[in-house]
Amino acid sequence: MDDFVQRAPSAPQLPATPFRFVAYFIARFRWWYVGMLVLETINSTCGILIPYATGQIIKAVTRAHEQSLSLVAHLSGPLWLFIALAIGEVVFSRAGGACQIYVGPRQRQAVTRAMYAYLQHHSHRFLSNDFAGSLAHKISETAMGYSQTIWTLIFDFYPMVIVFGVAIYMLDRAHRGLAEFVAIWAVCFVAASFWLATRTRPFAVAASAARSETTGRVVDAVTNLTSTRLFARLDYEREYLDAQLDKELRAVMKSNTYSERVRWFQYSAAAVLKIGVLYYALLLWGRGEISVAEFVVAVTTTLLIINEARNLSRRFLEFFEYLGNIANGVHTIVRPHEIVDVPGAVRTTIERGRIEFREVSFAYAPEQPIFQHLSVTIPAGQRVGLVGFSGSGKSTFVSLILRLYDPQAGRILIDGQDIGTMTQDSLHSQLSLIPQDPNLFHRSLLENIRYGRLEATDEEVVDAARKAHAHEFITKIQGQYASPVGERGVKLSGGQRQRIAIARVVVKNAPILILDEATSSLDSITEQAIQDTLNDVMQDKTVIVVAHRLSTIAHLDRILVFDQGRIVEDGTHEELLAQRGAYYQLWSRQAGGFVLDDGGADEPAKEEEQVDPAATPEEVVGNDRRRVQRRIY
């Protein structure tokens, strides 16, 4: 994959590889990171030089011939050095901490903001292939993984390099052999820690996955606890969970066993360093090759090195985990955008709303073509119904107009302008959609309705709610228009959500209106009232209505009958019945006003009348007019 992939023009130019992704954000905060590295360099140097200052004090003390306060005055140099190093360690470490406090939230927000902005431009196909919660979690994990990666590099690995470097330099000043011994130990320890971390990581990942699966099963079981009780399956669910807990236990035990082996190595290596340096330093002191002060410096420096390096394998393991989180998020989200504005895309104002499909071919997959050279024109201001069995192409037809997908061949034009040359924002701002299952934000009712036009006044929002027959139930809710609707509108019934969606479209007032079973969730009385509102909303607009209940489209100007990606019939309700073709068969076999996907002949609802197959076209049309008049419209 290239470092940078095809992206929407307004999307951030994020690299598609984890390391370049990290480098991209490092560049944005580079001066802060440089400052923190400088502060951490001074802090670590102060810490590792304290044994040197201690050694200077001991050297002066051992050379003294008597104990007296006057000796303290002669130790002013080493004492002030010790005090300065101790204070410097505090000041510079907290200065680095202050930078971390300031930059930390901002860098997480920068990653989150950029990832979300990039995700916004992904296609409907991409978003349909993954859970929304999973994508949101990956954005959060990527942002946190980036922060933890940076902090591990700056506050864990870099100080260790400084400590090892300064320590070896100090030991070299005392005796070259001590420096070489510690240097060899440090190289071997780092290499072994890295190797052990790579060996342990798969087991840690497996244990983490097992814990996540256990959590998922517990959540699933709790969510369905009512069903568990009603089916008397309490014991079964506990046994089902026990099986997963056993699986988790095996994975966790294996991971812990390998982690314990790593700890054995760490403590054993630390013991080797302590014993080795102590023995070697004693040997050198006994030979007279180092002084008592240098002996103390060697021993105390060794203890500092051990303290710094003891958890190196664990830090490597965590570092790999952070990088894995970044890689997972980047590889999932930073992919090529499927639908992008072409160079030079224009913001077009739709004046009339004439829609034309010109030789359009489309397939979700090469082996499953939907449309082949489809051509149809919907004049401006015409109200058109789309009917057909599931999979016939109705929803795809609407999706192409909304540009949720791009056709493989042909063009779709609105007012003569190819929608592929329009900016997606300008296209979508002039189309209104009322879906069968509307999505609402976990925000207030006022905010959800105003989403259709953000600059709408409160009065306009209330007026739209009245027209959608939502004002009545809103005023009965505690908090009224300020009341939050819950996640995806869970606090509202299906019919209430639908009315909020209709109010939102009324506020938007776009020239093209698309309805996908917009009144299917409403009771008959409310449906009749809202249909009157929709008829008003449809005035001077191009309207496309997708319907399974044929009676909801019988009054429209035109009906298109789809079958296997083709428009097999085109005309008014009366004309299509008179043809006694596909539409006539659908109307004849409808049950309760719905098209049966399986073509079965279920018993119709009592208020519906079966069409007499032997009736003449004139009789069918006459009976149909009377039937439609009796409907809720």
BATOR-220180 format. One record per residue (C-alpha): x, y, z; residue number from 1. Coordinates in Angstrom, 1 decimal, m for minus. Layout:
REC        X        Y        Z   num
REC        X        Y        Z   NUM
...
END
This chain:
REC        X        Y        Z   num
REC      0.0      0.0      0.0     1
REC      1.3      3.5     m0.8     2
REC      2.2      5.8      2.0     3
REC     m0.7      8.1      1.0     4
REC     m3.8      6.7     m0.6     5
REC     m6.6      8.2     m2.7     6
REC     m8.6     10.5     m0.4     7
REC    m11.4     13.0     m0.6     8
REC    m10.0     16.6     m1.2     9
REC    m11.2     17.9      2.2    10
REC    m10.0     14.8      4.1    11
REC     m6.6     15.0      6.0    12
REC     m3.8     13.5      4.1    13
REC     m3.0     10.7      6.5    14
REC     m0.2      8.2      5.7    15
REC     m1.4      4.6      5.3    16
REC      1.5      2.9      7.1    17
REC      1.8      2.9     11.0    18
REC      5.3      4.3     11.2    19
REC      4.7      7.2      8.8    20
REC      1.4      7.8     10.5    21
REC      3.3      8.3     13.8    22
REC      5.9     10.5     12.1    23
REC      3.1     12.6     10.6    24
REC      1.8     13.6     14.0    25
REC      5.3     13.8     15.5    26
REC      5.9     16.6     13.0    27
REC      2.9     18.5     14.2    28
REC      4.2     18.6     17.8    29
REC      7.9     18.4     17.0    30
REC      9.0     21.4     19.0    31
REC      7.1     20.2     22.1    32
REC      8.8     16.8     21.7    33
REC     12.2     18.4     21.3    34
REC     11.6     20.4     24.4    35
REC     10.6     17.3     26.4    36
REC     13.6     15.4     25.1    37
REC     15.9     18.3     26.3    38
REC     14.2     18.3     29.7    39
REC     14.4     14.5     30.0    40
REC     18.0     14.6     29.0    41
REC     18.9     17.0     31.8    42
REC     16.6     15.1     34.3    43
REC     18.2     11.7     33.5    44
REC     21.7     13.1     33.6    45
REC     21.0     14.7     37.0    46
REC     19.7     11.4     38.3    47
REC     22.7      9.3     37.1    48
REC     25.2     12.0     38.2    49
REC     24.1     11.8     41.8    50
REC     26.3      8.8     42.5    51
REC     29.2     10.8     41.1    52
REC     28.5     13.7     43.5    53
REC     28.2     11.2     46.3    54
REC     31.5      9.7     45.3    55
REC     33.1     13.2     45.4    56
REC     31.8     13.8     48.9    57
REC     33.1     10.4     50.1    58
REC     36.5     11.1     48.5    59
REC     36.8     14.3     50.4    60
REC     35.6     12.7     53.6    61
REC     38.1      9.8     53.4    62
REC     40.9     12.3     52.8    63
REC     40.1     14.2     55.9    64
REC     42.3     13.7     59.0    65
REC     39.6     14.6     61.6    66
REC     35.9     15.0     62.0    67
REC     34.9     18.6     62.4    68
REC     32.4     21.2     61.1    69
REC     35.2     22.8     59.3    70
REC     35.3     19.8     57.0    71
REC     31.8     20.7     55.8    72
REC     33.0     24.0     54.6    73
REC     35.7     22.2     52.5    74
REC     33.0     20.0     51.0    75
REC     31.0     22.9     49.7    76
REC     31.8     22.1     46.0    77
REC     30.6     18.4     46.1    78
REC     27.7     19.3     48.4    79
REC     26.4     22.1     46.1    80
REC     26.8     19.7     43.2    81
REC     24.7     17.1     45.0    82
REC     22.1     19.6     46.0    83
REC     21.9     21.1     42.4    84
REC     21.5     17.6     40.9    85
REC     18.8     16.7     43.4    86
REC     16.9     19.9     42.8    87
REC     17.5     19.6     39.0    88
REC     16.1     16.1     39.0    89
REC     12.9     17.4     40.5    90
REC     12.6     20.6     38.5    91
REC     13.4     19.2     35.1    92
REC     11.3     16.0     35.6    93
REC      8.2     18.1     36.6    94
REC      8.9     20.5     33.7    95
REC      8.7     17.5     31.4    96
REC      5.6     16.4     33.2    97
REC      4.0     19.8     32.7    98
REC      4.7     19.6     28.9    99
REC      3.2     16.1     28.9   100
REC      0.0     17.4     30.7   101
REC     m0.3     20.2     28.1   102
REC      0.5     18.2     25.0   103
REC     m1.1     14.9     25.9   104
REC     m4.8     15.8     25.5   105
REC     m4.1     17.9     22.4   106
REC     m2.2     15.1     20.6   107
REC     m4.9     12.6     21.3   108
REC     m7.5     15.1     20.1   109
REC     m5.5     15.8     17.0   110
REC     m5.3     12.0     16.1   111
REC     m9.0     11.6     16.9   112
REC    m10.0     14.6     14.9   113
REC     m8.0     13.6     11.9   114
REC     m9.1     10.0     12.0   115
REC    m12.8     11.0     12.3   116
REC    m12.5     13.5      9.5   117
REC    m11.0     10.8      7.3   118
REC    m13.7      8.3      8.2   119
REC    m16.4     10.8      7.4   120
REC    m15.5     10.6      3.7   121
REC    m15.7      6.8      3.5   122
REC    m18.4      5.4      1.3   123
REC    m21.7      3.8      2.4   124
REC    m20.2      0.4      1.3   125
REC    m17.3      0.9      3.7   126
REC    m19.5      1.9      6.6   127
REC    m21.9     m1.0      6.0   128
REC    m19.0     m3.5      6.3   129
REC    m18.1     m2.7      9.9   130
REC    m19.8     m2.0     13.2   131
REC    m20.1      1.7     14.0   132
REC    m18.9      1.0     17.6   133
REC    m15.9     m1.0     16.3   134
REC    m14.8      1.9     14.0   135
REC    m15.2      4.4     16.9   136
REC    m13.3      2.1     19.2   137
REC    m10.5      1.8     16.6   138
REC    m10.2      5.6     16.4   139
REC    m10.0      5.8     20.2   140
REC     m7.4      3.0     20.4   141
REC     m5.3      4.6     17.6   142
REC     m5.3      8.0     19.4   143
REC     m4.4      6.4     22.8   144
REC     m1.9      4.1     21.1   145
REC     m0.1      7.1     19.6   146
REC      0.1      8.9     22.9   147
REC      1.4      5.9     24.7   148
REC      3.9      5.2     22.0   149
REC      5.3      8.7     22.2   150
REC      5.4      8.7     26.0   151
REC      7.2      5.3     26.0   152
REC      9.8      6.6     23.6   153
REC     10.3      9.9     25.5   154
REC      9.9      8.9     29.1   155
REC     11.0      5.2     29.1   156
REC     13.4      4.3     26.3   157
REC     15.2      7.6     25.8   158
REC     16.0      8.1     29.5   159
REC     17.3      4.6     29.6   160
REC     19.7      5.4     26.7   161
REC     20.8      8.5     28.6   162
REC     21.3      6.6     31.9   163
REC     23.3      3.8     30.2   164
REC     25.4      6.3     28.2   165
REC     26.2      8.5     31.2   166
REC     26.8      5.6     33.5   167
REC     29.2      3.9     31.2   168
REC     31.0      7.2     30.7   169
REC     31.3      7.6     34.5   170
REC     32.5      4.1     35.0   171
REC     35.0      4.5     32.2   172
REC     36.5      7.5     34.1   173
REC     36.9      5.2     37.1   174
REC     38.1      2.1     35.3   175
REC     37.9      1.0     31.7   176
REC     37.1     m2.6     32.7   177
REC     34.0     m1.6     34.7   178
REC     32.7      0.4     31.8   179
REC     33.2     m2.5     29.4   180
REC     31.6     m5.0     31.8   181
REC     28.4     m2.8     32.2   182
REC     28.3     m2.0     28.4   183
REC     28.4     m5.7     27.5   184
REC     25.7     m6.4     30.0   185
REC     23.5     m3.6     28.8   186
REC     23.7     m4.7     25.1   187
REC     23.0     m8.3     26.0   188
REC     20.1     m7.3     28.3   189
REC     18.4     m5.0     25.8   190
REC     18.8     m7.6     23.0   191
REC     17.4    m10.4     25.2   192
REC     14.6     m8.2     26.5   193
REC     13.6     m7.3     22.9   194
REC     13.7    m11.0     21.8   195
REC     11.7    m12.1     24.9   196
REC      9.1     m9.4     24.2   197
REC      8.6    m10.6     20.7   198
REC      8.2    m14.2     21.9   199
REC      5.8    m13.2     24.6   200
REC      3.6    m10.8     22.6   201
REC      1.5    m13.5     20.8   202
REC      0.5    m15.0     24.1   203
REC     m0.4    m11.6     25.6   204
REC     m2.5    m10.8     22.5   205
REC     m4.2    m14.2     22.8   206
REC     m5.0    m13.6     26.5   207
REC     m6.3    m10.1     25.7   208
REC     m8.5    m11.5     22.9   209
REC     m9.8    m14.2     25.3   210
REC    m10.7    m11.5     27.9   211
REC    m12.5     m9.4     25.3   212
REC    m14.5    m12.5     24.1   213
REC    m15.5    m13.2     27.7   214
REC    m16.6     m9.6     28.1   215
REC    m18.6     m9.9     24.9   216
REC    m20.3    m13.0     26.0   217
REC    m21.2    m11.6     29.4   218
REC    m22.7     m8.5     27.7   219
REC    m24.6    m10.7     25.3   220
REC    m25.9    m12.8     28.1   221
REC    m27.0     m9.8     30.2   222
REC    m28.7     m8.2     27.2   223
REC    m30.7    m11.3     26.6   224
REC    m31.3    m12.1     30.3   225
REC    m35.1    m11.9     29.8   226
REC    m35.0    m14.5     27.1   227
REC    m32.8    m16.7     29.3   228
REC    m35.4    m16.6     32.1   229
REC    m38.4    m17.2     29.8   230
REC    m36.7    m20.2     28.3   231
REC    m35.5    m21.5     31.7   232
REC    m31.9    m21.5     30.6   233
REC    m30.1    m19.9     33.6   234
REC    m28.0    m23.0     34.2   235
REC    m27.2    m23.4     30.6   236
REC    m25.9    m19.8     30.3   237
REC    m23.8    m20.3     33.4   238
REC    m22.3    m23.4     31.9   239
REC    m21.8    m21.6     28.6   240
REC    m19.9    m18.8     30.4   241
REC    m17.9    m21.4     32.3   242
REC    m16.7    m22.9     29.1   243
REC    m15.5    m19.5     27.9   244
REC    m13.9    m18.8     31.3   245
REC    m11.9    m22.0     31.0   246
REC    m10.7    m21.0     27.6   247
REC     m9.7    m17.6     28.9   248
REC     m8.0    m19.2     31.9   249
REC     m5.8    m21.3     29.6   250
REC     m4.8    m18.3     27.5   251
REC     m4.1    m16.1     30.5   252
REC     m2.1    m18.9     32.3   253
REC      0.0    m19.4     29.2   254
REC      0.7    m15.7     28.9   255
REC      1.4    m15.4     32.6   256
REC      3.8    m18.3     32.4   257
REC      5.8    m16.7     29.7   258
REC      5.7    m13.4     31.5   259
REC      7.1    m15.1     34.6   260
REC      9.9    m16.5     32.6   261
REC     10.7    m13.0     31.5   262
REC     10.8    m11.9     35.1   263
REC     13.2    m14.7     36.0   264
REC     15.5    m13.4     33.3   265
REC     15.2     m9.8     34.5   266
REC     15.9    m10.6     38.1   267
REC     18.7    m13.0     37.2   268
REC     20.3    m10.5     34.9   269
REC     20.1     m7.8     37.6   270
REC     21.7    m10.2     40.0   271
REC     24.5    m10.9     37.6   272
REC     25.1     m7.2     37.2   273
REC     25.0     m6.4     40.9   274
REC     27.3     m9.4     41.9   275
REC     29.6     m8.9     39.0   276
REC     30.1     m5.2     39.5   277
REC     30.5     m5.6     43.2   278
REC     33.0     m8.4     42.9   279
REC     34.9     m6.6     40.1   280
REC     34.9     m3.3     42.0   281
REC     36.2     m5.0     45.1   282
REC     38.9     m6.8     43.1   283
REC     40.0     m3.5     41.6   284
REC     39.9     m1.7     44.9   285
REC     42.0     m4.5     46.5   286
REC     44.5     m4.0     43.8   287
REC     44.6     m0.3     44.4   288
REC     43.3      0.4     40.9   289
REC     40.2      2.4     42.1   290
REC     39.6      4.5     45.2   291
REC     36.8      4.1     47.8   292
REC     34.9      6.9     46.1   293
REC     35.1      5.2     42.7   294
REC     34.0      2.0     44.3   295
REC     30.9      3.7     45.7   296
REC     30.2      5.3     42.3   297
REC     30.4      1.9     40.6   298
REC     28.0      0.2     43.0   299
REC     25.4      3.0     43.3   300
REC     25.5      3.5     39.5   301
REC     24.9     m0.2     39.0   302
REC     21.8      0.0     41.3   303
REC     20.4      2.9     39.3   304
REC     20.9      1.0     36.0   305
REC     19.1     m2.0     37.4   306
REC     16.3      0.1     38.6   307
REC     15.9      1.7     35.2   308
REC     16.2     m1.5     33.2   309
REC     14.3     m4.0     35.4   310
REC     11.0     m3.6     33.5   311
REC     12.5     m3.2     30.0   312
REC     10.9     m6.4     28.6   313
REC      7.5     m5.3     29.9   314
REC      8.0     m1.9     28.3   315
REC      8.9     m3.5     25.0   316
REC      5.8     m5.6     25.2   317
REC      3.6     m2.6     25.9   318
REC      5.3     m0.7     23.1   319
REC      4.5     m3.4     20.6   320
REC      0.9     m3.4     21.8   321
REC      0.6      0.4     21.3   322
REC      2.1      0.0     17.8   323
REC     m0.4     m2.8     17.1   324
REC     m3.3     m0.6     18.1   325
REC     m2.0      2.1     15.8   326
REC     m1.5     m0.4     12.9   327
REC     m5.0     m1.8     13.5   328
REC     m6.6      1.6     13.3   329
REC     m4.6      2.8     10.3   330
REC     m5.1     m0.3      8.3   331
REC     m8.8     m0.3      9.0   332
REC     m9.6      3.4      8.5   333
REC     m6.8      5.0      6.4   334
REC     m7.9      3.2      3.2   335
REC     m8.6      4.7     m0.2   336
REC    m11.9      6.6     m0.3   337
REC    m14.2      5.0     m2.8   338
REC    m16.3      8.0     m3.7   339
REC    m14.4     11.4     m3.9   340
REC    m15.1     14.7     m5.5   341
REC    m13.4     14.9     m8.8   342
REC    m10.8     17.7     m9.4   343
REC    m12.7     20.8    m10.2   344
REC    m16.0     19.6     m8.7   345
REC    m18.5     22.4     m8.6   346
REC    m21.2     23.5     m6.1   347
REC    m24.3     23.4     m8.2   348
REC    m27.7     24.8     m7.3   349
REC    m30.6     22.5     m8.2   350
REC    m33.2     24.8     m9.6   351
REC    m35.8     22.3    m11.0   352
REC    m34.9     18.8    m10.0   353
REC    m35.0     16.9    m13.3   354
REC    m33.3     13.5    m12.9   355
REC    m31.9     11.4    m15.7   356
REC    m30.2      8.0    m15.8   357
REC    m28.3      7.7    m19.0   358
REC    m27.0      4.2    m20.0   359
REC    m26.2      3.5    m16.3   360
REC    m24.6      0.1    m15.4   361
REC    m23.9     m0.8    m11.8   362
REC    m23.0     m3.9     m9.8   363
REC    m22.1     m4.3     m6.1   364
REC    m19.8     m7.1     m7.2   365
REC    m18.6     m7.9    m10.8   366
REC    m20.5    m11.2    m10.7   367
REC    m23.7     m9.6     m9.5   368
REC    m24.8     m6.9    m12.0   369
REC    m27.9     m4.9    m10.9   370
REC    m28.3     m2.4    m13.8   371
REC    m27.2     m2.8    m17.3   372
REC    m27.5      0.3    m19.6   373
REC    m30.5      1.7    m17.6   374
REC    m31.9      4.8    m19.1   375
REC    m34.9      6.7    m17.6   376
REC    m35.9     10.4    m17.1   377
REC    m37.9     11.9    m14.3   378
REC    m39.1     15.4    m15.2   379
REC    m38.8     18.2    m12.7   380
REC    m41.7     18.3    m10.3   381
REC    m42.9     14.8    m11.0   382
REC    m43.9     12.4     m8.2   383
REC    m42.7      8.9     m9.0   384
REC    m43.3      5.6     m7.2   385
REC    m40.8      2.7     m7.3   386
REC    m42.2     m0.8     m6.9   387
REC    m41.0     m4.4     m7.3   388
REC    m39.9     m7.4     m5.3   389
REC    m36.9     m7.2     m2.9   390
REC    m33.7     m7.2     m4.9   391
REC    m35.3     m5.8     m8.0   392
REC    m33.2     m2.6     m7.9   393
REC    m35.4      0.0     m6.2   394
REC    m33.1      0.8     m3.3   395
REC    m30.1      0.7     m5.6   396
REC    m31.8      3.3     m7.9   397
REC    m32.2      5.6     m4.9   398
REC    m28.7      4.9     m3.6   399
REC    m27.2      6.0     m7.0   400
REC    m29.2      9.2     m7.0   401
REC    m27.9      9.9     m3.4   402
REC    m24.4      9.0     m4.7   403
REC    m23.9      6.4     m2.0   404
REC    m22.3      4.5     m4.8   405
REC    m20.9      5.4     m8.2   406
REC    m22.0      3.6    m11.4   407
REC    m19.4      1.6    m13.3   408
REC    m20.7      3.0    m16.6   409
REC    m23.1      5.7    m17.7   410
REC    m24.1      9.0    m16.1   411
REC    m26.7     10.3    m13.7   412
REC    m27.7     13.9    m14.3   413
REC    m29.8     16.4    m12.2   414
REC    m30.9     19.4    m14.2   415
REC    m28.4     18.3    m16.9   416
REC    m25.4     18.3    m14.5   417
REC    m23.6     15.0    m13.9   418
REC    m23.8     14.4    m10.2   419
REC    m20.2     13.0    m10.4   420
REC    m19.0     16.5    m11.2   421
REC    m20.8     18.1     m8.3   422
REC    m19.4     18.3     m4.8   423
REC    m21.0     15.7     m2.6   424
REC    m21.9     18.5     m0.1   425
REC    m23.8     20.5     m2.7   426
REC    m25.6     17.4     m3.9   427
REC    m26.6     16.1     m0.5   428
REC    m27.6     19.5      0.8   429
REC    m30.3     19.6     m1.9   430
REC    m31.7     16.1     m1.5   431
REC    m34.0     15.1      1.3   432
REC    m34.5     11.5      2.4   433
REC    m37.0     10.0      4.8   434
REC    m35.9      6.4      5.4   435
REC    m38.0      3.6      6.7   436
REC    m35.9      3.4      9.9   437
REC    m34.6      7.0     10.6   438
REC    m31.4      7.6     12.5   439
REC    m31.5     10.1     15.3   440
REC    m28.6     11.6     17.2   441
REC    m28.4     11.2     21.0   442
REC    m29.2     14.9     21.3   443
REC    m32.3     17.0     22.0   444
REC    m35.4     16.8     19.9   445
REC    m34.8     20.5     18.9   446
REC    m31.3     19.6     17.7   447
REC    m32.5     16.6     15.8   448
REC    m35.1     18.5     13.9   449
REC    m32.9     21.5     13.3   450
REC    m30.3     19.2     11.8   451
REC    m32.2     19.6      8.5   452
REC    m31.1     23.3      8.4   453
REC    m28.8     24.5     11.2   454
REC    m29.8     28.1     10.8   455
REC    m33.5     27.4     11.3   456
REC    m35.1     29.4     14.2   457
REC    m36.9     27.8     17.1   458
REC    m40.2     28.9     15.6   459
REC    m39.4     27.2     12.3   460
REC    m38.5     24.0     14.1   461
REC    m41.8     24.0     16.1   462
REC    m43.7     24.8     12.9   463
REC    m42.1     21.8     11.2   464
REC    m42.9     19.6     14.2   465
REC    m46.5     20.7     13.9   466
REC    m46.7     19.8     10.2   467
REC    m45.1     16.4     11.0   468
REC    m47.6     15.9     13.8   469
REC    m44.8     15.6     16.3   470
REC    m45.5     18.7     18.3   471
REC    m48.3     17.0     20.2   472
REC    m46.2     14.2     21.7   473
REC    m43.1     16.4     22.2   474
REC    m45.0     18.8     24.5   475
REC    m46.1     15.8     26.6   476
REC    m42.4     14.7     27.2   477
REC    m40.6     16.1     30.2   478
REC    m38.2     18.7     28.9   479
REC    m40.2     18.9     25.6   480
REC    m37.9     20.1     22.8   481
REC    m34.9     20.1     25.0   482
REC    m35.4     16.4     25.9   483
REC    m32.6     14.0     24.6   484
REC    m33.9     11.1     22.5   485
REC    m31.3      8.5     23.5   486
REC    m28.9      6.6     21.4   487
REC    m30.4      6.3     17.9   488
REC    m33.6      7.6     19.3   489
REC    m34.2      4.7     21.6   490
REC    m36.4      6.7     23.9   491
REC    m39.0      7.3     21.1   492
REC    m41.3      4.8     19.5   493
REC    m40.8      3.9     15.8   494
REC    m43.7      6.2     14.8   495
REC    m42.3      9.1     16.9   496
REC    m38.9      8.7     15.3   497
REC    m40.5      8.8     11.9   498
REC    m42.3     12.0     12.7   499
REC    m39.1     13.6     13.8   500
REC    m37.4     12.6     10.6   501
REC    m40.3     14.1      8.6   502
REC    m40.0     17.3     10.6   503
REC    m36.3     17.4      9.8   504
REC    m37.1     17.2      6.1   505
REC    m39.7     19.9      6.3   506
REC    m37.1     22.2      7.9   507
REC    m34.6     21.3      5.1   508
REC    m37.0     22.0      2.3   509
REC    m34.8     20.5     m0.5   510
REC    m36.0     20.5     m4.1   511
REC    m35.7     16.7     m4.4   512
REC    m37.5     14.5     m1.9   513
REC    m37.0     10.7     m1.5   514
REC    m39.3      8.6      0.7   515
REC    m38.5      5.0      1.6   516
REC    m41.6      3.6      3.2   517
REC    m41.7      6.9      5.1   518
REC    m45.1      6.2      6.9   519
REC    m44.7      2.4      7.5   520
REC    m44.1      2.9     11.3   521
REC    m47.2      5.0     11.8   522
REC    m50.7      4.2     12.9   523
REC    m53.5      4.7     10.4   524
REC    m54.8      8.0     11.9   525
REC    m51.4      9.6     12.2   526
REC    m50.5      8.2      8.7   527
REC    m53.5      9.9      7.2   528
REC    m52.6     13.2      8.8   529
REC    m49.0     13.1      7.9   530
REC    m49.8     12.1      4.3   531
REC    m51.6     15.4      4.0   532
REC    m48.4     17.1      5.3   533
REC    m46.3     15.1      2.8   534
REC    m48.6     16.1      0.0   535
REC    m48.0     19.7      0.9   536
REC    m44.2     19.1      1.2   537
REC    m44.2     17.4     m2.2   538
REC    m45.5     20.6     m3.9   539
REC    m43.0     22.0     m6.5   540
REC    m40.6     19.1     m5.7   541
REC    m39.3     16.1     m7.6   542
REC    m40.4     13.2     m5.5   543
REC    m39.3      9.5     m5.5   544
REC    m41.3      7.1     m3.3   545
REC    m40.1      3.5     m2.6   546
REC    m43.0      1.4     m1.5   547
REC    m44.0     m2.1     m0.8   548
REC    m47.6     m1.1      0.0   549
REC    m48.9     m0.2     m3.4   550
REC    m51.8      1.8     m2.1   551
REC    m49.3      4.4     m0.8   552
REC    m48.2      5.2     m4.4   553
REC    m51.4      4.8     m6.3   554
REC    m52.1      8.6     m6.3   555
REC    m48.6      9.5     m7.7   556
REC    m48.0     10.9    m11.1   557
REC    m46.0      7.9    m12.3   558
REC    m45.0      4.4    m11.2   559
REC    m41.8      2.6    m12.3   560
REC    m42.0     m1.2    m11.9   561
REC    m38.6     m2.9    m11.4   562
REC    m37.7     m6.5    m12.0   563
REC    m34.1     m7.8    m11.8   564
REC    m32.6     m4.5    m12.4   565
REC    m34.8     m3.5    m15.3   566
REC    m37.8     m1.1    m15.5   567
REC    m40.4     m3.4    m17.0   568
REC    m43.4     m1.1    m16.8   569
REC    m43.8      2.7    m16.6   570
REC    m47.0      4.6    m16.2   571
REC    m49.8      5.8    m14.0   572
REC    m51.6      3.5    m11.6   573
REC    m54.6      3.3    m13.9   574
REC    m52.5      2.8    m17.0   575
REC    m50.5      0.0    m15.4   576
REC    m53.6     m1.8    m14.2   577
REC    m55.1     m1.5    m17.6   578
REC    m52.0     m3.2    m19.1   579
REC    m52.6     m6.3    m16.9   580
REC    m48.8     m6.8    m16.7   581
REC    m46.4     m7.0    m13.8   582
REC    m47.9     m4.2    m11.8   583
REC    m51.4     m5.7    m12.3   584
REC    m50.0     m9.0    m10.9   585
REC    m48.4     m7.3     m7.9   586
REC    m51.7     m5.4     m7.2   587
REC    m53.7     m8.6     m7.6   588
REC    m51.5    m10.5     m5.1   589
REC    m51.0     m7.8     m2.5   590
REC    m52.0     m8.7      1.1   591
REC    m53.1     m5.8      3.2   592
REC    m51.7     m3.5      0.6   593
REC    m48.2     m5.0      0.7   594
REC    m46.2     m6.6     m2.0   595
REC    m45.3    m10.2     m1.0   596
REC    m41.7    m10.9     m1.6   597
REC    m42.3    m14.6     m2.1   598
REC    m45.3    m14.0     m4.3   599
REC    m47.5    m16.0     m2.0   600
REC    m51.3    m15.5     m1.8   601
REC    m51.7    m14.7      1.9   602
REC    m55.2    m13.8      3.1   603
REC    m55.8    m10.0      2.6   604
REC    m56.7     m7.7      5.4   605
REC    m60.4     m7.3      5.9   606
REC    m60.5     m3.8      4.6   607
REC    m58.7     m4.8      1.4   608
REC    m60.5     m6.2     m1.6   609
REC    m59.0     m8.7     m4.0   610
REC    m58.9     m7.8     m7.6   611
REC    m61.0    m10.0     m9.7   612
REC    m58.7    m11.5    m12.4   613
REC    m61.7    m11.7    m14.8   614
REC    m62.6     m8.1    m14.4   615
REC    m62.1     m5.8    m17.4   616
REC    m59.4     m3.0    m17.2   617
REC    m62.2     m0.4    m16.8   618
REC    m63.7     m2.3    m13.9   619
REC    m60.3     m2.7    m12.2   620
REC    m59.6      1.0    m12.5   621
REC    m63.0      2.0    m11.2   622
REC    m62.8     m0.3     m8.3   623
REC    m59.3      0.8     m7.6   624
REC    m60.3      4.5     m7.5   625
REC    m62.9      3.7     m4.9   626
REC    m60.5      1.6     m2.9   627
REC    m57.8      4.3     m2.8   628
REC    m60.4      6.9     m1.8   629
REC    m61.2      4.7      1.2   630
REC    m57.6      4.4      2.2   631
REC    m56.1      6.8      4.7   632
REC    m55.2      9.2      2.0   633
END
